[in-house]
């Protein structure tokens, strides 16, 4: 297991202390054991999917509603200029 930790930390360009390696050894072992349990599950009758929950487009009606006036919108703005919001300069 120590070799795996060294390999993964090397790929990630991490310099781990001996204490960190020991901790990650246990964490990695727990993760691999979880995958071993998952691999024992019979999925022959399960269809592959990319989304566990159905993805659907949710649209609402485009209804014109009353909104804030310019004065109300700018009331709490710290940076404003000539009735507009003023943001940082973009390069």
Secondary structure, DSSP 8 states (H G I E B T S, - for coil): -HHHHHHHHHHTT----HHHHHHHHHHHHHHHHHHHHHHTS--TT----S-SS----------------HHHHHTT-SSEETTEE------
